[in-house]
Amino acid sequence: MNKKLGLILLVGLLFTQVRCFSQDPDFQIYLCIGQSNMEGAARAEKQDSTVDPRFLVMAAVDCQNLGRTMGNWYPAVPPLCRCRTNLGPADYFGRTMVEHLPKKVKVGVIVVAIGGCKIELFDKDNVQSYVETAPFWMKGMIKEYNGNPYGRLVEMAKLAQKDGVIKGILLHQGESNINDSLWTRKVKGVYNNLIADLNLDPGKVPLLAGEVVHADQGGVSAGMNATIATLPQTIPNAYVISSAGCTDGPDNLHFNAAGYRELGKRYAEKMLSLIGVK
């Protein structure tokens, strides 16, 4: 082989490798964390069964029943969290995003959430002590994330960064931390860890935090919304998504399908405004 041909082959190989592992700036990725309302607690309906192919979900657990393998992208048909969760706010966040973004742009979500958990479950430095004292019904869900939901989220996010760019973090949590005056500080710790562990720019990656079921729906945890409202005082790039008027289920704790659709749209509307899309 002459030197010129060898050089051409080497350049071609390097170019192929760069293409395989380069970030697509038109693939927007969003991390979604929280407890049961982020998991999704409303049964999906017929209208939710079809989705724009530009909206994808990365499986954070293996789901044989859904034909999904952890770490791979799939059409974002609910459930988006785990194998047998339901419709949640991430569903219509993504659908609304792709509806208003240019046709060349894709949106991907990674949803890691545990029903009933406190924000402390996502504290990477104290997760083990939390898991040890977690109620038995929660431990099975935590086990699906290899005992560390935060660690699984970071693992999946790093894989996703090979494909696209993380643009934001969506949070829906608080029902289990009601009356916790330190909640905003704890959320800041989780946010700062994600920023550091994923090498993100906090000025470019906002945190969108949704209110729990509103008082206008008789929300049993509605008092937590006063605390959630103060989150931007602790995290400058945080924004609160109102749940006012978002309908809920009979337990007054979880939204119903219509409520999730509306709340998801509101998350998207805020995110679109932050990236300059009207």
VOMAR-481399 format. One record per residue: residue in one letter; x, y, z of N, C-alpha, C in turn. Coordinates in steps of 0.02 Angstrom, whole numbers, plus 50000, padded with zeros to 5 digits. Each point is the difference from the previous one (the first is absolute). Example, Ala and Ser with C-alpha at 12.3 -4.5 7.8 and 13.67 -1.06 7.14 Angstrom:
A506604971650390499555005950000500455006050000/S499825005349964500425005950003499615005550037/
end
This chain:
M500434994050000499575006050000500445006250000/N499885004649951500415006050000499785004950054/K500435004750017499885004550057499385004349988/K499895002249938499435004349986499344996450012/L499954993849977499404996150010499884998650074/G500554998450035499944998850072499755006150037/L500235005849981499785006250032499275001249987/I499784998749939499295001049983499564995450042/L500214993750007499614995250039499975002050073/L500575002550027500025002050070499545005950013/V500015004949955499565005950007499274997849996/G499864995449954499314997649993499764996450062/L500444996050031499824996450061499875004850057/L500435005050007499915004950053499365004049990/F499855001749938499395003849986499384995950018/T500034993449983499444995650017499894999650075/Q500564999450038499944999550072499725006450030/V500215005749974499745006450026499265000549986/R499794998049941499295000349983499594995550046/C500274994150017499634995350040499895002550071/F500465004050025499975001950070499925007650009/S499805003549948499925007250006499295001750022/Q499945005550036499355002350022499635003449942/D499374998449993499585003349951499685006050034/P500175006149981499715005950033499265000749990/D499734996249952499285000149988499634994450035/F500344996750046499684994950042500015002750072/Q499445002550023499945002950066499804994650050/I500374999850056499874994850050499815003350066/Y499504997150034499755002750063499984994450052/L500265001450059500004995350055499395001450043/C499624994850017499385000850037500034995850064/I499945003350058500074996550063499425001950047/G499894995850050499485001650048499704993850032/Q499375000850023499664994450030499404998049957/S499444997950030499494996549961499695004149945/N499935006650009499715003949946500475000649940/M500654999450011500464999849944500014993149969/E499924994850040499934993249973499424999849951/G499445003250020499394999749962499514995450034/A499435002850021499524996150039499324999449967/A499935002649940499364999749964500054995249942/R499504995849992500004995249945499985003749933/A500464998249956500025003049934499364998249962/E499785004649958499394999049961500174999349926/K499514998749959500124998649929500375005749967/Q499845006250018500325005749968500755000450015/D500234996450052500705000150020500424994649966/S499684995949959500344994049974500435001349939/T499935005849969500425001749943500425006150018/V500615000249973500465005350017500435001749940/D500195006349995500465002349947500664996250007/P500264997149946500634996250005500595004250021/R499935006650002500545004450022500035000450076/F499524997150035500004999950073500174993050024/L500574999550036500274993550020500094999650076/V500044994050025500154998750070500574995050004/M500485001450044500524995050013499774995750058/A499984993649990499804995450053500525000050056/A499785001450061500455000050057500014993450037/V499554995549979499984993150026499834995449942/D500164993650008499804995149950499254998550007/C499645000249946499274998650000499844995049946/Q500004993750018499864994849951499295000749973/N499535002050043499315000749978499915005549948/L500465004849998499965005549952500504999249943/G500404994850004500524999149949500545005250004/R500155002350061500515005350009500594997350041/T500595002249980500624998250035500325006350026/M500214999950062500295005750033500565003149957/G499985006749997500535003649965499875001249926/N499424998049975499835001049930499405004649993/W499975003249941499455004749985499424996449967/Y499395002150018499394997249972499495005549989/P499514998949956499455004849993499685001150068/A499855006250017499785001850068499254998850010/V499814993749991499314997950015499994998150074/P499505002350038500004998350071499924992550011/P500334997550055500315003750055500725002049984/L500215005950027500675002549987500484998550058/C499734998450059500444999250058500244992850007/R499584995750025500184992950005499484995949964/C500054993450008499634995449957499245000550008/R499775001750060499285000050012499765006450034/T500355005449986499755006550024499505002649948/N499785006250007499465002449957500175006749969/L499485003549979500085006649968500235005150052/G500485004249982500255005150045500145006549964/P500285004950034500115006649968500524999849945/A500494995350003500514999849948499704998349932/D499444996449999499694998249937499825006049957/Y499635004650030499775005749960500495005850003/F500504999650042500575004549993500334998749933/G500204993849989500354998449938499585001049938/R499364998150003499565000849942499925007449982/T499945004250051499925007149987500655003049973/M500564997750026500645002549976500094998849925/V499914993749979500124998549929499485003449956/E499415001350027499485003449961500215007149981/H500405003150043500185007049989500725001249979/L500414994750003500695000749979500074998649925/P500535002449968500114998549928500004992549988/K499804998049940499924992949984500654996150005/K500565003449996500644996450005500194998350072/V499645002750048500184999250071499624994150030/K500374995850036499714994550038500035001650074/V499574996950038499995000750073500014993250032/G500444999250049500044993750037499945001350074/V499664995550035499945000550073500274993750033/I500275001050060500194994550043499635001150065/V499574995350018499575000850059500214995050054/V500225002750056500184995850058499615002850060/A499514996250023499585002450054499774994150043/I499875001450063499794994850047499405002550040/G499444996649995499415002050037500125000350075/G499785005550031500045000750072500675002250028/C500505000949957500675001550026500075007350019/K500445001250048500215006750017500575002149953/I500145006449998500535002449957500674997050021/E500054997950063500624997150025500224993749962/L499534996649967500184994149962500485001749943/F499995006249976500445002249946500635003450025/D500114999750065500625002650030500534994549995/K500465000949954500464994549985500454998250058/D500105004650047500444998650056499654996350057/N499345000050000499634996950055499484995049976/V500044997949937499494995749972499964993350037/Q500574997450021500014993450031499625000150066/S500095005150040499645000550064499265000849989/Y499815003649946499295000849984499704993349980/V500344996449958499754993549975499914995150058/E500465000150047499974995350056499385001150042/T499765006150004499415001550042499365000949959/A500054999049934499415000949957499484994650015/P499355001649992499484994950011500074994349950/F499774994250019500114993949960499705000749930/W499435003549994499675000649935500405004449951/M500455004150027500405004349958500644996649977/K500234995250039500664997049987500024996349933/G499444997149980499994996549936500105004849941/M499705005850005500095005149947500725002549999/I500275001250059500695002350004500484994849971/K499854993750013500424994549976500044999949924/E499465002249966500025000249927500535004749974/Y500205004850041500545004649983500664998050033/N500064993550014500604997250031500135003350068/G499475001950034500065002850067500215007250003/N500075003349943500245006949999499705003849942/P499405002950008499695003649944500425005749973/Y500335003750044500425005549976500574997349957/G500324994750024500554997149962499774997549932/R499404997049997499744997649936499855005949953/L499735005450028499865005949959500645002749968/V500525000650040500645002549974500284995349947/E499964993550014500244995049952499655000749932/M499345000650002499615000749938500145006749967/A500075005350040500125006649973500675000349963/K500504996650027500644999949966499964996449933/L499614994649998499894996749936499645004749951/A499505003550026499615004549957500435005749973/Q500505002150039500425005549977500434998149940/K500054993749984500354997949940499575001449938/D499345000850012499535000849945499755007249992/G499925003450057499715006749997500255004450056/V499635005350013500215005050049499465000750054/I500214999450063499545001050056499825007450005/K499365001549995499775006949998499635002250063/G499784995250041499625001950059499864994150045/I499785001650061499824995050050499295001550024/L499574995049998499315000750023499934996450066/L499715003450049499894997150066499265000350017/H499744994450025499345000250032500044995750063/Q500085003450056500104996750063499835004950056/G499824997550057499855004550056499464997550046/E499564995749974499464997550042500264996550063/S500574996649993500284996450057500455004350044/N500115006349979500415004650039499605006050025/I499344999250004499585005650021500225002350070/N500015006550009500215003250063500754999350013/D500384998149949500734999550007500315006649979/S500235003950048500275006649987500674999749963/L500314994149999500654999249967499934997249929/W499384999249977499904996749935500375003649943/T499955006649997500335003649945500754999050002/R500294999750060500724999050005500184992949977/K499584995250016500124993149979499954999349924/V499505003449971499934999949927500615003149967/K500255005450029500595003349973500594995250000/G500074996050053500544995150003499954994949944/V499404997549986499904995349945500165003349933/Y499755006049990500125003749938500755001249990/N500345002450052500725001349994500394993749985/N499804994450030500354993749986499914997949927/L499395000749974499894998349930500415004549953/I500025006350016500395004749959500744997950000/A500274998450059500704998150005500144993249969/D499584995150015500134993249976499934999349925/L499605004449970499894999649927500355005749962/N500415003850037500405005349969499555004949961/L499475002350033499525004549969500135007250022/D499755004649962500045007150016499355002050034/P500015001850064499385001750035499635005949970/G500375004349966499685005749967499594998049940/K500134994049973499674997749940499524994150012/V499994997450061499584994250015499545001750058/P499405002449984499535002050053499684994150035/L499755001350060499614995150038499285002350000/L499554995949973499295001549999499654995750051/A499705003250050499694996450055499245001149999/G499634994549995499285000549998499685000250069/E499475003950006499625000050062499644993350009/V499864998250062499594994250015499275001849987/V499554995250006499295001349987499785006250039/H499705004549964499855006750025499425000150050/A499985005250040499455000950048499335000549964/D500005002649939499365000849964499714993349979/Q500394994650007499754993249987499924996150065/G500105003450057499974996650064500624995950015/G500565001849971500624996350009500194999150073/V500114993750020500154998750070500705002350020/S500445001049951500685002550013500105007049974/A499455003649986500055006549968500415005050040/G500054999050066500405004650040500735000049980/M500234994749967500704999649979500155005049945/N499495002349965500125004749945500305006650023/A499875001950062500305006150026500764999250006/T500224994050017500724998650004500304999649930/I499654996549955500254999449931500085006849968/A499565004750017500035006749972500645003650016/T500334998150054500625003350020500624997049969/L499944994749960500584996649972500455004749959/P499725004649960500445004649962500435004550043/Q499835000750064500425003950045500634996250018/T499984993449994500574995750017500394997949938/I499644998949945500324998149937499815005349948/P500475004349982499845005649954499684997949935/N500194994249974499744997749935499444995050009/A499595000950053499434995750013499355003749984/Y499514996349977499355003049981499454995450025/V499475003150026499454996250029499434999549948/I499754994049991499464998749952499354999450039/S499545004449987499365000150037499584993949984/S499674997550052499524994549991499285002450007/A499915006550006499325002750008499554997849943/G499444997250016499534997849949500144993349970/C500574996950017500154993349975499604994950040/T499564996649967499534995550035500354994050029/D499704997450054500324994550036499534994150007/G500274994650029499624994050011499635000150066/P499654994750016499594999950061500405000250065/D500654998549997500405000250062500255007050016/N499885004849955500225006950010500765000550011/L500364995149976500734999850007500334999549931/H499684996449955500264998949933499555003349949/F500305002649947499615002849946499664994549960/N499465001749966499714995249953500325001149932/A499794996249949500325000349935499985007149971/A499425003250004499945006849974500455004850038/G500064999050065500435004250040500734999249981/Y500214993949988500704998849979500135003249932/R499534999449955500105002949934500105007550005/E499585003350040500065007250008500645002050035/L500184996350053500615001650037500614999049955/G500014994649961500554998949955500075005549948/K499445002449975500025005649952500305006250032/R499845001150064500265005950034500754999650011/Y500244994050016500734999150003500315001949933/A499704997649946500275001349933499975007349982/E499455003250016499935007149984500555004250033/K500154998350063500535003650034500684998549968/M500134993749985500644998249969500085003249932/L499475000049961500025003149934500165007450005/S499705003350049500135007250009500735001150019/L500284995450040500705000950022500504999049943/I499814996149950500454999049943499805004449941/G499565004750012499835005049950499514997849946/V499594995050015499504997749951499325002650022/K499665003649957499335002650017499474994749987/
end
